[in-house]
Amino acid sequence: MNVITPVTPTKKSALAPFHWDDALMLDGQLSEDERARSATWRTTTARRSCSRVC
């Protein structure tokens, strides 16, 4: 008979917390101008998609 034992973590992970909004950490590689364009694009697309869904 197979017995399944739960896995209990022994210590906290040493990894940094994961950021879903910038999973590949690309924002850190962009210039200020590129970040501004990215933010504008993000708000514009969010506004357009919300108007279709909401």
Protein Blocks (a to p, Z undefined) as FASTA:
>chain_A
ZZddddddfbdcfbdcddfklmnommmmpcfklmmmmmmmmmmmmmmmmmmmZZ
